[in-house]
């Protein structure tokens, strides 16, 4: 008789544990989905920022934030936005390279202080 009660208790307890595990998995999936959704919004804002104000990303503090975001996107559950992050970083690198080349070109141009010094 004790064995039957123990078996019923163990079976009920096991069912409760399974319910807790299932609920925990569901909550974890919801948290991960919410994190992905938030990160997608953040990456979109960052993409707009990098395209409009690439000069801002010459600052090491801003780039530290970008590195932090890209590291968070490396997580397995962030796969949906990795391509977007990669594209954003490639475009930012292209813009920063173009800005650097433009500045080097400006330095190479002789400085003119007066209109009379302009070549004809």
Biopython code that builds the backbone (N, CA, C, O; Angstrom):
import numpy as np
from Bio.PDB.StructureBuilder import StructureBuilder

atoms = [
    (1, "UNK", "N", (0.811, -1.188, 0.000)),
    (1, "UNK", "CA", (0.000, 0.000, 0.000)),
    (1, "UNK", "C", (0.856, 1.254, 0.000)),
    (1, "UNK", "O", (0.526, 2.223, -0.684)),
    (2, "UNK", "N", (1.934, 1.256, 0.745)),
    (2, "UNK", "CA", (2.833, 2.409, 0.759)),
    (2, "UNK", "C", (3.467, 2.605, -0.606)),
    (2, "UNK", "O", (3.671, 3.734, -1.050)),
    (3, "UNK", "N", (3.772, 1.522, -1.254)),
    (3, "UNK", "CA", (4.401, 1.632, -2.563)),
    (3, "UNK", "C", (3.489, 2.327, -3.565)),
    (3, "UNK", "O", (3.961, 3.093, -4.406)),
    (4, "UNK", "N", (2.185, 2.067, -3.483)),
    (4, "UNK", "CA", (1.236, 2.709, -4.399)),
    (4, "UNK", "C", (1.170, 4.205, -4.137)),
    (4, "UNK", "O", (1.158, 5.005, -5.072)),
    (5, "UNK", "N", (1.127, 4.580, -2.863)),
    (5, "UNK", "CA", (1.072, 6.003, -2.530)),
    (5, "UNK", "C", (2.340, 6.713, -2.990)),
    (5, "UNK", "O", (2.290, 7.823, -3.520)),
    (6, "UNK", "N", (3.463, 6.060, -2.781)),
    (6, "UNK", "CA", (4.730, 6.657, -3.220)),
    (6, "UNK", "C", (4.755, 6.809, -4.737)),
    (6, "UNK", "O", (5.223, 7.822, -5.255)),
    (7, "UNK", "N", (4.260, 5.819, -5.433)),
    (7, "UNK", "CA", (4.247, 5.873, -6.895)),
    (7, "UNK", "C", (3.354, 7.006, -7.378)),
    (7, "UNK", "O", (3.718, 7.722, -8.311)),
    (8, "UNK", "N", (2.180, 7.182, -6.752)),
    (8, "UNK", "CA", (1.270, 8.266, -7.131)),
    (8, "UNK", "C", (1.920, 9.601, -6.825)),
    (8, "UNK", "O", (1.867, 10.525, -7.636)),
    (9, "UNK", "N", (2.543, 9.706, -5.637)),
    (9, "UNK", "CA", (3.209, 10.963, -5.259)),
    (9, "UNK", "C", (4.334, 11.290, -6.240)),
    (9, "UNK", "O", (4.456, 12.423, -6.705)),
    (10, "UNK", "N", (5.144, 10.292, -6.544)),
    (10, "UNK", "CA", (6.260, 10.513, -7.461)),
    (10, "UNK", "C", (5.761, 10.897, -8.849)),
    (10, "UNK", "O", (6.328, 11.777, -9.497)),
    (11, "UNK", "N", (4.691, 10.230, -9.306)),
    (11, "UNK", "CA", (4.144, 10.545, -10.618)),
    (11, "UNK", "C", (3.606, 11.987, -10.641)),
    (11, "UNK", "O", (3.869, 12.731, -11.586)),
    (12, "UNK", "N", (2.859, 12.375, -9.607)),
    (12, "UNK", "CA", (2.323, 13.736, -9.534)),
    (12, "UNK", "C", (3.446, 14.759, -9.421)),
    (12, "UNK", "O", (3.410, 15.810, -10.060)),
    (13, "UNK", "N", (4.433, 14.443, -8.612)),
    (13, "UNK", "CA", (5.567, 15.354, -8.433)),
    (13, "UNK", "C", (6.339, 15.495, -9.741)),
    (13, "UNK", "O", (6.781, 16.592, -10.085)),
    (14, "UNK", "N", (6.503, 14.394, -10.470)),
    (14, "UNK", "CA", (7.201, 14.422, -11.753)),
    (14, "UNK", "C", (6.424, 15.265, -12.762)),
    (14, "UNK", "O", (7.023, 16.020, -13.529)),
    (15, "UNK", "N", (5.094, 15.143, -12.767)),
    (15, "UNK", "CA", (4.268, 15.958, -13.665)),
    (15, "UNK", "C", (4.416, 17.438, -13.342)),
    (15, "UNK", "O", (4.491, 18.271, -14.245)),
    (16, "UNK", "N", (4.457, 17.768, -12.045)),
    (16, "UNK", "CA", (4.639, 19.165, -11.639)),
    (16, "UNK", "C", (6.002, 19.683, -12.079)),
    (16, "UNK", "O", (6.123, 20.824, -12.526)),
    (17, "UNK", "N", (7.026, 18.847, -11.953)),
    (17, "UNK", "CA", (8.366, 19.248, -12.394)),
    (17, "UNK", "C", (8.386, 19.497, -13.897)),
    (17, "UNK", "O", (8.992, 20.461, -14.365)),
    (18, "UNK", "N", (7.718, 18.620, -14.652)),
    (18, "UNK", "CA", (7.658, 18.802, -16.106)),
    (18, "UNK", "C", (6.934, 20.090, -16.463)),
    (18, "UNK", "O", (7.342, 20.802, -17.381)),
    (19, "UNK", "N", (5.844, 20.398, -15.729)),
    (19, "UNK", "CA", (5.117, 21.640, -15.978)),
    (19, "UNK", "C", (6.007, 22.841, -15.703)),
    (19, "UNK", "O", (6.005, 23.813, -16.459)),
    (20, "UNK", "N", (6.771, 22.770, -14.612)),
    (20, "UNK", "CA", (7.682, 23.872, -14.278)),
    (20, "UNK", "C", (8.755, 24.033, -15.350)),
    (20, "UNK", "O", (9.090, 25.149, -15.747)),
    (21, "UNK", "N", (9.288, 22.904, -15.811)),
    (21, "UNK", "CA", (10.304, 22.961, -16.860)),
    (21, "UNK", "C", (9.727, 23.552, -18.139)),
    (21, "UNK", "O", (10.356, 24.394, -18.779)),
    (22, "UNK", "N", (8.527, 23.109, -18.510)),
    (22, "UNK", "CA", (7.886, 23.639, -19.716)),
    (22, "UNK", "C", (7.617, 25.132, -19.581)),
    (22, "UNK", "O", (7.838, 25.897, -20.520)),
    (23, "UNK", "N", (7.139, 25.542, -18.408)),
    (23, "UNK", "CA", (6.873, 26.960, -18.184)),
    (23, "UNK", "C", (8.173, 27.755, -18.232)),
    (23, "UNK", "O", (8.209, 28.852, -18.790)),
    (24, "UNK", "N", (9.238, 27.209, -17.651)),
    (24, "UNK", "CA", (10.541, 27.878, -17.679)),
    (24, "UNK", "C", (11.066, 28.018, -19.096)),
    (24, "UNK", "O", (11.614, 29.058, -19.460)),
    (25, "UNK", "N", (10.899, 26.973, -19.896)),
    (25, "UNK", "CA", (11.336, 27.027, -21.295)),
    (25, "UNK", "C", (10.546, 28.072, -22.070)),
    (25, "UNK", "O", (11.106, 28.814, -22.878)),
    (26, "UNK", "N", (9.240, 28.125, -21.820)),
    (26, "UNK", "CA", (8.391, 29.104, -22.501)),
    (26, "UNK", "C", (8.800, 30.522, -22.129)),
    (26, "UNK", "O", (8.904, 31.392, -22.993)),
    (27, "UNK", "N", (9.031, 30.752, -20.834)),
    (27, "UNK", "CA", (9.448, 32.085, -20.388)),
    (27, "UNK", "C", (10.801, 32.461, -20.978)),
    (27, "UNK", "O", (11.014, 33.607, -21.376)),
    (28, "UNK", "N", (11.714, 31.497, -21.035)),
    (28, "UNK", "CA", (13.043, 31.758, -21.593)),
    (28, "UNK", "C", (12.939, 32.099, -23.075)),
    (28, "UNK", "O", (13.609, 33.014, -23.551)),
    (29, "UNK", "N", (12.100, 31.365, -23.804)),
    (29, "UNK", "CA", (11.913, 31.652, -25.231)),
    (29, "UNK", "C", (11.315, 33.039, -25.419)),
    (29, "UNK", "O", (11.730, 33.773, -26.316)),
    (30, "UNK", "N", (10.349, 33.408, -24.590)),
    (30, "UNK", "CA", (9.745, 34.740, -24.678)),
    (30, "UNK", "C", (10.781, 35.827, -24.408)),
    (30, "UNK", "O", (10.806, 36.849, -25.093)),
    (31, "UNK", "N", (11.635, 35.606, -23.407)),
    (31, "UNK", "CA", (12.696, 36.577, -23.107)),
    (31, "UNK", "C", (13.666, 36.711, -24.272)),
    (31, "UNK", "O", (14.070, 37.817, -24.630)),
    (32, "UNK", "N", (14.037, 35.580, -24.860)),
    (32, "UNK", "CA", (14.964, 35.608, -25.988)),
    (32, "UNK", "C", (14.331, 36.299, -27.196)),
    (32, "UNK", "O", (14.992, 37.072, -27.889)),
    (33, "UNK", "N", (13.056, 36.021, -27.444)),
    (33, "UNK", "CA", (12.355, 36.670, -28.560)),
    (33, "UNK", "C", (12.270, 38.176, -28.340)),
    (33, "UNK", "O", (12.447, 38.956, -29.275)),
    (34, "UNK", "N", (12.000, 38.580, -27.105)),
    (34, "UNK", "CA", (11.923, 40.010, -26.794)),
    (34, "UNK", "C", (13.294, 40.665, -26.970)),
    (34, "UNK", "O", (13.396, 41.785, -27.470)),
    (35, "UNK", "N", (14.346, 39.956, -26.555)),
    (35, "UNK", "CA", (15.697, 40.493, -26.717)),
    (35, "UNK", "C", (16.037, 40.665, -28.201)),
    (35, "UNK", "O", (16.635, 41.671, -28.586)),
    (36, "UNK", "N", (15.665, 39.701, -29.024)),
    (36, "UNK", "CA", (15.911, 39.799, -30.468)),
    (36, "UNK", "C", (15.142, 40.979, -31.051)),
    (36, "UNK", "O", (15.686, 41.740, -31.850)),
    (37, "UNK", "N", (13.884, 41.134, -30.658)),
    (37, "UNK", "CA", (13.070, 42.250, -31.150)),
    (37, "UNK", "C", (13.688, 43.588, -30.760)),
    (37, "UNK", "O", (13.775, 44.501, -31.580)),
    (38, "UNK", "N", (14.115, 43.698, -29.504)),
    (38, "UNK", "CA", (14.757, 44.938, -29.044)),
    (38, "UNK", "C", (16.058, 45.192, -29.792)),
    (38, "UNK", "O", (16.360, 46.330, -30.151)),
    (39, "UNK", "N", (16.825, 44.135, -30.025)),
    (39, "UNK", "CA", (18.105, 44.285, -30.708)),
    (39, "UNK", "C", (17.893, 44.676, -32.171)),
    (39, "UNK", "O", (18.675, 45.454, -32.719)),
    (40, "UNK", "N", (16.857, 44.152, -32.801)),
    (40, "UNK", "CA", (16.549, 44.536, -34.183)),
    (40, "UNK", "C", (16.277, 46.032, -34.252)),
    (40, "UNK", "O", (16.774, 46.717, -35.146)),
    (41, "UNK", "N", (15.487, 46.539, -33.310)),
    (41, "UNK", "CA", (15.193, 47.979, -33.281)),
    (41, "UNK", "C", (16.466, 48.783, -33.046)),
    (41, "UNK", "O", (16.675, 49.814, -33.685)),
    (42, "UNK", "N", (17.314, 48.323, -32.139)),
    (42, "UNK", "CA", (18.569, 49.017, -31.851)),
    (42, "UNK", "C", (19.485, 49.031, -33.069)),
    (42, "UNK", "O", (20.095, 50.056, -33.373)),
    (43, "UNK", "N", (19.586, 47.913, -33.761)),
    (43, "UNK", "CA", (20.445, 47.826, -34.943)),
    (43, "UNK", "C", (19.914, 48.730, -36.055)),
    (43, "UNK", "O", (20.701, 49.328, -36.789)),
    (44, "UNK", "N", (18.614, 48.835, -36.188)),
    (44, "UNK", "CA", (18.051, 49.729, -37.214)),
    (44, "UNK", "C", (18.375, 51.188, -36.914)),
    (44, "UNK", "O", (18.722, 51.947, -37.820)),
    (45, "UNK", "N", (18.265, 51.582, -35.651)),
    (45, "UNK", "CA", (18.636, 52.951, -35.269)),
    (45, "UNK", "C", (20.126, 53.165, -35.518)),
    (45, "UNK", "O", (20.532, 54.200, -36.047)),
    (46, "UNK", "N", (20.930, 52.190, -35.136)),
    (46, "UNK", "CA", (22.374, 52.278, -35.337)),
    (46, "UNK", "C", (22.713, 52.365, -36.821)),
    (46, "UNK", "O", (23.627, 53.098, -37.201)),
    (47, "UNK", "N", (22.000, 51.636, -37.658)),
    (47, "UNK", "CA", (22.216, 51.682, -39.108)),
    (47, "UNK", "C", (21.924, 53.076, -39.651)),
    (47, "UNK", "O", (22.685, 53.601, -40.465)),
    (48, "UNK", "N", (20.832, 53.669, -39.207)),
    (48, "UNK", "CA", (20.513, 55.036, -39.641)),
    (48, "UNK", "C", (21.569, 56.019, -39.150)),
    (48, "UNK", "O", (21.977, 56.917, -39.887)),
    (49, "UNK", "N", (22.003, 55.851, -37.924)),
    (49, "UNK", "CA", (23.011, 56.739, -37.341)),
    (49, "UNK", "C", (24.317, 56.645, -38.124)),
    (49, "UNK", "O", (24.921, 57.663, -38.460)),
    (50, "UNK", "N", (24.747, 55.418, -38.413)),
    (50, "UNK", "CA", (26.016, 55.253, -39.138)),
    (50, "UNK", "C", (25.941, 55.816, -40.546)),
    (50, "UNK", "O", (26.937, 56.321, -41.065)),
    (51, "UNK", "N", (24.776, 55.735, -41.170)),
    (51, "UNK", "CA", (24.673, 56.251, -42.537)),
    (51, "UNK", "C", (24.600, 57.777, -42.565)),
    (51, "UNK", "O", (25.081, 58.401, -43.511)),
    (52, "UNK", "N", (24.007, 58.377, -41.542)),
    (52, "UNK", "CA", (23.842, 59.831, -41.544)),
    (52, "UNK", "C", (25.027, 60.575, -40.917)),
    (52, "UNK", "O", (25.365, 61.678, -41.346)),
    (53, "UNK", "N", (25.646, 59.980, -39.916)),
    (53, "UNK", "CA", (26.711, 60.662, -39.179)),
    (53, "UNK", "C", (27.927, 59.752, -38.969)),
    (53, "UNK", "O", (28.269, 59.430, -37.831)),
    (54, "UNK", "N", (28.574, 59.340, -40.052)),
    (54, "UNK", "CA", (29.706, 58.418, -39.897)),
    (54, "UNK", "C", (30.857, 59.010, -39.084)),
    (54, "UNK", "O", (31.618, 58.271, -38.460)),
    (55, "UNK", "N", (30.989, 60.347, -39.086)),
    (55, "UNK", "CA", (32.054, 60.974, -38.298)),
    (55, "UNK", "C", (31.962, 60.596, -36.820)),
    (55, "UNK", "O", (32.986, 60.470, -36.149)),
    (56, "UNK", "N", (30.752, 60.416, -36.315)),
    (56, "UNK", "CA", (30.578, 60.072, -34.899)),
    (56, "UNK", "C", (31.318, 58.793, -34.538)),
    (56, "UNK", "O", (31.726, 58.608, -33.392)),
    (57, "UNK", "N", (31.487, 57.921, -35.508)),
    (57, "UNK", "CA", (32.045, 56.603, -35.233)),
    (57, "UNK", "C", (33.568, 56.577, -35.315)),
    (57, "UNK", "O", (34.185, 55.512, -35.285)),
    (58, "UNK", "N", (34.150, 57.735, -35.415)),
    (58, "UNK", "CA", (35.605, 57.838, -35.314)),
    (58, "UNK", "C", (36.007, 57.920, -33.847)),
    (58, "UNK", "O", (37.173, 57.724, -33.505)),
    (59, "UNK", "N", (35.052, 58.207, -32.996)),
    (59, "UNK", "CA", (35.271, 58.303, -31.555)),
    (59, "UNK", "C", (35.325, 56.891, -30.959)),
    (59, "UNK", "O", (34.431, 56.078, -31.193)),
    (60, "UNK", "N", (36.360, 56.617, -30.205)),
    (60, "UNK", "CA", (36.565, 55.281, -29.649)),
    (60, "UNK", "C", (35.443, 54.880, -28.686)),
    (60, "UNK", "O", (35.101, 53.701, -28.599)),
    (61, "UNK", "N", (34.871, 55.844, -27.965)),
    (61, "UNK", "CA", (33.784, 55.516, -27.031)),
    (61, "UNK", "C", (32.554, 55.016, -27.782)),
    (61, "UNK", "O", (31.889, 54.078, -27.342)),
    (62, "UNK", "N", (32.257, 55.642, -28.910)),
    (62, "UNK", "CA", (31.103, 55.215, -29.710)),
    (62, "UNK", "C", (31.381, 53.843, -30.323)),
    (62, "UNK", "O", (30.502, 52.982, -30.358)),
    (63, "UNK", "N", (32.594, 53.649, -30.799)),
    (63, "UNK", "CA", (32.936, 52.352, -31.386)),
    (63, "UNK", "C", (32.907, 51.243, -30.337)),
    (63, "UNK", "O", (32.614, 50.094, -30.666)),
    (64, "UNK", "N", (33.205, 51.572, -29.082)),
    (64, "UNK", "CA", (33.103, 50.576, -28.014)),
    (64, "UNK", "C", (31.651, 50.116, -27.865)),
    (64, "UNK", "O", (31.390, 48.935, -27.635)),
    (65, "UNK", "N", (30.719, 51.044, -27.996)),
    (65, "UNK", "CA", (29.300, 50.677, -27.951)),
    (65, "UNK", "C", (28.929, 49.783, -29.134)),
    (65, "UNK", "O", (28.193, 48.809, -28.981)),
    (66, "UNK", "N", (29.443, 50.124, -30.305)),
    (66, "UNK", "CA", (29.164, 49.317, -31.504)),
    (66, "UNK", "C", (29.720, 47.903, -31.315)),
    (66, "UNK", "O", (29.055, 46.922, -31.648)),
    (67, "UNK", "N", (30.931, 47.805, -30.784)),
    (67, "UNK", "CA", (31.522, 46.477, -30.538)),
    (67, "UNK", "C", (30.663, 45.683, -29.553)),
    (67, "UNK", "O", (30.450, 44.484, -29.736)),
    (68, "UNK", "N", (30.173, 46.349, -28.515)),
    (68, "UNK", "CA", (29.326, 45.680, -27.532)),
    (68, "UNK", "C", (28.061, 45.133, -28.191)),
    (68, "UNK", "O", (27.654, 44.002, -27.928)),
    (69, "UNK", "N", (27.454, 45.938, -29.039)),
    (69, "UNK", "CA", (26.232, 45.508, -29.732)),
    (69, "UNK", "C", (26.530, 44.332, -30.659)),
    (69, "UNK", "O", (25.770, 43.364, -30.694)),
    (70, "UNK", "N", (27.626, 44.408, -31.406)),
    (70, "UNK", "CA", (27.940, 43.316, -32.337)),
    (70, "UNK", "C", (28.282, 42.034, -31.582)),
    (70, "UNK", "O", (27.976, 40.942, -32.062)),
    (71, "UNK", "N", (28.908, 42.143, -30.419)),
    (71, "UNK", "CA", (29.195, 40.950, -29.623)),
    (71, "UNK", "C", (27.906, 40.313, -29.116)),
    (71, "UNK", "O", (27.783, 39.088, -29.084)),
    (72, "UNK", "N", (26.954, 41.142, -28.721)),
    (72, "UNK", "CA", (25.664, 40.608, -28.273)),
    (72, "UNK", "C", (24.933, 39.931, -29.426)),
    (72, "UNK", "O", (24.198, 38.965, -29.217)),
    (73, "UNK", "N", (25.131, 40.429, -30.630)),
    (73, "UNK", "CA", (24.477, 39.838, -31.804)),
    (73, "UNK", "C", (25.134, 38.526, -32.215)),
    (73, "UNK", "O", (24.592, 37.800, -33.049)),
    (74, "UNK", "N", (26.277, 38.216, -31.649)),
    (74, "UNK", "CA", (26.954, 36.965, -31.976)),
    (74, "UNK", "C", (26.297, 35.774, -31.283)),
    (74, "UNK", "O", (26.576, 34.626, -31.629)),
    (75, "UNK", "N", (25.427, 36.035, -30.308)),
    (75, "UNK", "CA", (24.743, 34.949, -29.611)),
    (75, "UNK", "C", (23.910, 34.139, -30.602)),
    (75, "UNK", "O", (23.424, 34.660, -31.606)),
    (76, "UNK", "N", (23.761, 32.869, -30.296)),
    (76, "UNK", "CA", (23.081, 31.954, -31.217)),
    (76, "UNK", "C", (21.656, 32.392, -31.541)),
    (76, "UNK", "O", (21.221, 32.278, -32.686)),
    (77, "UNK", "N", (20.931, 32.888, -30.553)),
    (77, "UNK", "CA", (19.529, 33.257, -30.786)),
    (77, "UNK", "C", (19.385, 34.580, -31.539)),
    (77, "UNK", "O", (18.268, 34.992, -31.853)),
    (78, "UNK", "N", (20.499, 35.247, -31.829)),
    (78, "UNK", "CA", (20.463, 36.519, -32.553)),
    (78, "UNK", "C", (20.693, 36.343, -34.055)),
    (78, "UNK", "O", (20.904, 37.328, -34.762)),
    (79, "UNK", "N", (20.658, 35.135, -34.540)),
    (79, "UNK", "CA", (20.921, 34.854, -35.954)),
    (79, "UNK", "C", (20.105, 35.707, -36.928)),
    (79, "UNK", "O", (20.627, 36.067, -37.983)),
    (80, "UNK", "N", (18.848, 36.048, -36.623)),
    (80, "UNK", "CA", (18.065, 36.829, -37.595)),
    (80, "UNK", "C", (18.647, 38.204, -37.928)),
    (80, "UNK", "O", (18.316, 38.768, -38.971)),
    (81, "UNK", "N", (19.506, 38.754, -37.067)),
    (81, "UNK", "CA", (19.999, 40.110, -37.346)),
    (81, "UNK", "C", (21.488, 40.174, -37.652)),
    (81, "UNK", "O", (22.025, 41.259, -37.874)),
    (82, "UNK", "N", (22.155, 39.043, -37.667)),
    (82, "UNK", "CA", (23.596, 39.064, -37.938)),
    (82, "UNK", "C", (23.922, 39.658, -39.301)),
    (82, "UNK", "O", (24.883, 40.417, -39.429)),
    (83, "UNK", "N", (23.144, 39.325, -40.308)),
    (83, "UNK", "CA", (23.389, 39.838, -41.659)),
    (83, "UNK", "C", (23.237, 41.349, -41.688)),
    (83, "UNK", "O", (24.040, 42.048, -42.307)),
    (84, "UNK", "N", (22.210, 41.852, -41.021)),
    (84, "UNK", "CA", (21.977, 43.297, -40.976)),
    (84, "UNK", "C", (23.138, 44.012, -40.279)),
    (84, "UNK", "O", (23.573, 45.075, -40.722)),
    (85, "UNK", "N", (23.635, 43.428, -39.193)),
    (85, "UNK", "CA", (24.767, 44.021, -38.469)),
    (85, "UNK", "C", (26.013, 43.998, -39.343)),
    (85, "UNK", "O", (26.746, 44.984, -39.410)),
    (86, "UNK", "N", (26.249, 42.889, -40.002)),
    (86, "UNK", "CA", (27.414, 42.761, -40.871)),
    (86, "UNK", "C", (27.376, 43.786, -42.002)),
    (86, "UNK", "O", (28.385, 44.428, -42.295)),
    (87, "UNK", "N", (26.218, 43.939, -42.635)),
    (87, "UNK", "CA", (26.064, 44.920, -43.714)),
    (87, "UNK", "C", (26.299, 46.331, -43.196)),
    (87, "UNK", "O", (26.965, 47.133, -43.850)),
    (88, "UNK", "N", (25.749, 46.637, -42.017)),
    (88, "UNK", "CA", (25.925, 47.961, -41.432)),
    (88, "UNK", "C", (27.406, 48.254, -41.187)),
    (88, "UNK", "O", (27.885, 49.348, -41.486)),
    (89, "UNK", "N", (28.125, 47.273, -40.642)),
    (89, "UNK", "CA", (29.548, 47.470, -40.353)),
    (89, "UNK", "C", (30.358, 47.650, -41.635)),
    (89, "UNK", "O", (31.280, 48.465, -41.673)),
    (90, "UNK", "N", (30.024, 46.900, -42.681)),
    (90, "UNK", "CA", (30.720, 47.049, -43.965)),
    (90, "UNK", "C", (30.511, 48.446, -44.543)),
    (90, "UNK", "O", (31.456, 49.082, -45.010)),
    (91, "UNK", "N", (29.266, 48.917, -44.506)),
    (91, "UNK", "CA", (28.966, 50.258, -45.025)),
    (91, "UNK", "C", (29.655, 51.334, -44.197)),
    (91, "UNK", "O", (30.154, 52.317, -44.745)),
    (92, "UNK", "N", (29.683, 51.156, -42.885)),
    (92, "UNK", "CA", (30.364, 52.123, -42.020)),
    (92, "UNK", "C", (31.851, 52.167, -42.343)),
    (92, "UNK", "O", (32.432, 53.248, -42.429)),
    (93, "UNK", "N", (32.468, 51.012, -42.522)),
    (93, "UNK", "CA", (33.888, 50.965, -42.872)),
    (93, "UNK", "C", (34.136, 51.665, -44.203)),
    (93, "UNK", "O", (35.104, 52.415, -44.336)),
    (94, "UNK", "N", (33.277, 51.431, -45.185)),
    (94, "UNK", "CA", (33.410, 52.102, -46.489)),
    (94, "UNK", "C", (33.318, 53.621, -46.338)),
    (94, "UNK", "O", (34.106, 54.355, -46.934)),
    (95, "UNK", "N", (32.362, 54.085, -45.546)),
    (95, "UNK", "CA", (32.192, 55.532, -45.363)),
    (95, "UNK", "C", (33.379, 56.143, -44.630)),
    (95, "UNK", "O", (33.855, 57.217, -44.998)),
    (96, "UNK", "N", (33.854, 55.460, -43.597)),
    (96, "UNK", "CA", (35.002, 55.986, -42.855)),
    (96, "UNK", "C", (36.256, 56.004, -43.722)),
    (96, "UNK", "O", (37.065, 56.927, -43.622)),
    (97, "UNK", "N", (36.423, 54.999, -44.564)),
    (97, "UNK", "CA", (37.558, 54.961, -45.489)),
    (97, "UNK", "C", (37.460, 56.107, -46.487)),
    (97, "UNK", "O", (38.456, 56.772, -46.770)),
    (98, "UNK", "N", (36.264, 56.342, -47.020)),
    (98, "UNK", "CA", (36.063, 57.446, -47.971)),
    (98, "UNK", "C", (36.330, 58.792, -47.302)),
    (98, "UNK", "O", (36.932, 59.675, -47.913)),
    (99, "UNK", "N", (35.891, 58.959, -46.060)),
    (99, "UNK", "CA", (36.143, 60.208, -45.334)),
    (99, "UNK", "C", (37.636, 60.430, -45.122)),
    (99, "UNK", "O", (38.137, 61.544, -45.275)),
    (100, "UNK", "N", (38.333, 59.368, -44.772)),
    (100, "UNK", "CA", (39.776, 59.468, -44.558)),
    (100, "UNK", "C", (40.489, 59.849, -45.857)),
    (100, "UNK", "O", (41.377, 60.701, -45.850)),
    (101, "UNK", "N", (40.107, 59.226, -46.959)),
    (101, "UNK", "CA", (40.716, 59.554, -48.251)),
    (101, "UNK", "C", (40.411, 60.995, -48.648)),
    (101, "UNK", "O", (41.275, 61.685, -49.190)),
    (102, "UNK", "N", (39.205, 61.448, -48.385)),
    (102, "UNK", "CA", (38.827, 62.828, -48.693)),
    (102, "UNK", "C", (39.682, 63.807, -47.884)),
    (102, "UNK", "O", (40.158, 64.809, -48.417)),
    (103, "UNK", "N", (39.869, 63.514, -46.612)),
    (103, "UNK", "CA", (40.688, 64.393, -45.773)),
    (103, "UNK", "C", (42.137, 64.415, -46.243)),
    (103, "UNK", "O", (42.781, 65.464, -46.220)),
    (104, "UNK", "N", (42.652, 63.268, -46.668)),
    (104, "UNK", "CA", (44.019, 63.226, -47.189)),
    (104, "UNK", "C", (44.133, 64.054, -48.464)),
    (104, "UNK", "O", (45.144, 64.721, -48.685)),
    (105, "UNK", "N", (43.106, 64.011, -49.295)),
    (105, "UNK", "CA", (43.087, 64.817, -50.519)),
    (105, "UNK", "C", (43.080, 66.301, -50.182)),
    (105, "UNK", "O", (43.782, 67.087, -50.819)),
    (106, "UNK", "N", (42.299, 66.686, -49.193)),
    (106, "UNK", "CA", (42.248, 68.093, -48.785)),
    (106, "UNK", "C", (43.599, 68.586, -48.277)),
    (106, "UNK", "O", (43.987, 69.724, -48.541)),
    (107, "UNK", "N", (44.303, 67.746, -47.561)),
    (107, "UNK", "CA", (45.618, 68.123, -47.042)),
    (107, "UNK", "C", (46.600, 68.332, -48.190)),
    (107, "UNK", "O", (47.473, 69.196, -48.109)),
    (108, "UNK", "N", (46.466, 67.551, -49.251)),
    (108, "UNK", "CA", (47.385, 67.641, -50.386)),
    (108, "UNK", "C", (47.150, 68.883, -51.244)),
    (108, "UNK", "O", (48.040, 69.288, -51.990)),
    (109, "UNK", "N", (45.979, 69.487, -51.152)),
    (109, "UNK", "CA", (45.681, 70.691, -51.940)),
    (109, "UNK", "C", (46.406, 71.876, -51.312)),
    (109, "UNK", "O", (46.340, 72.074, -50.099)),
    (110, "UNK", "N", (47.106, 72.672, -52.142)),
    (110, "UNK", "CA", (47.810, 73.834, -51.595)),
    (110, "UNK", "C", (46.815, 74.807, -50.962)),
    (110, "UNK", "O", (45.727, 75.048, -51.487)),
    (111, "UNK", "N", (47.220, 75.353, -49.826)),
    (111, "UNK", "CA", (46.349, 76.274, -49.109)),
    (111, "UNK", "C", (46.376, 77.653, -49.767)),
    (111, "UNK", "O", (47.444, 78.171, -50.094)),
    (112, "UNK", "N", (45.205, 78.235, -49.954)),
    (112, "UNK", "CA", (45.074, 79.552, -50.577)),
    (112, "UNK", "C", (44.487, 80.495, -49.534)),
    (112, "UNK", "O", (43.426, 80.227, -48.970)),
    (113, "UNK", "N", (45.188, 81.606, -49.280)),
    (113, "UNK", "CA", (44.715, 82.561, -48.284)),
    (113, "UNK", "C", (43.999, 83.747, -48.902)),
    (113, "UNK", "O", (43.279, 84.475, -48.218)),
    (114, "UNK", "N", (44.200, 83.938, -50.195)),
    (114, "UNK", "CA", (43.615, 85.102, -50.844)),
    (114, "UNK", "C", (43.194, 84.713, -52.252)),
    (114, "UNK", "O", (43.791, 83.821, -52.856)),
    (115, "UNK", "N", (42.179, 85.370, -52.773)),
    (115, "UNK", "CA", (41.665, 85.063, -54.104)),
    (115, "UNK", "C", (42.739, 85.245, -55.168)),
    (115, "UNK", "O", (42.741, 84.523, -56.165)),
    (116, "UNK", "N", (43.634, 86.178, -54.979)),
    (116, "UNK", "CA", (44.695, 86.423, -55.960)),
    (116, "UNK", "C", (45.646, 85.235, -56.086)),
    (116, "UNK", "O", (46.355, 85.115, -57.085)),
    (117, "UNK", "N", (45.668, 84.376, -55.104)),
    (117, "UNK", "CA", (46.575, 83.227, -55.128)),
    (117, "UNK", "C", (45.993, 82.034, -55.893)),
    (117, "UNK", "O", (46.689, 81.044, -56.115)),
    (118, "UNK", "N", (44.745, 82.121, -56.289)),
    (118, "UNK", "CA", (44.119, 81.023, -57.023)),
    (118, "UNK", "C", (44.776, 80.857, -58.390)),
    (118, "UNK", "O", (45.044, 81.844, -59.076)),
    (119, "UNK", "N", (45.034, 79.619, -58.782)),
    (119, "UNK", "CA", (45.604, 79.396, -60.114)),
    (119, "UNK", "C", (44.555, 79.690, -61.180)),
    (119, "UNK", "O", (43.363, 79.446, -60.995)),
    (120, "UNK", "N", (45.023, 80.207, -62.269)),
    (120, "UNK", "CA", (44.119, 80.529, -63.377)),
    (120, "UNK", "C", (44.069, 79.432, -64.388)),
    (120, "UNK", "O", (43.355, 79.543, -65.385)),
]
sb = StructureBuilder()
sb.init_structure("model")
sb.init_model(0)
sb.init_chain("A")
sb.init_seg("    ")
for serial, (resi, resn, name, xyz) in enumerate(atoms, 1):
    if name == "N":
        sb.init_residue(resn, " ", resi, " ")
    sb.init_atom(name, np.array(xyz, "f"), 0.0, 1.0, " ", f" {name:<3s}", serial, name[0])
structure = sb.get_structure()
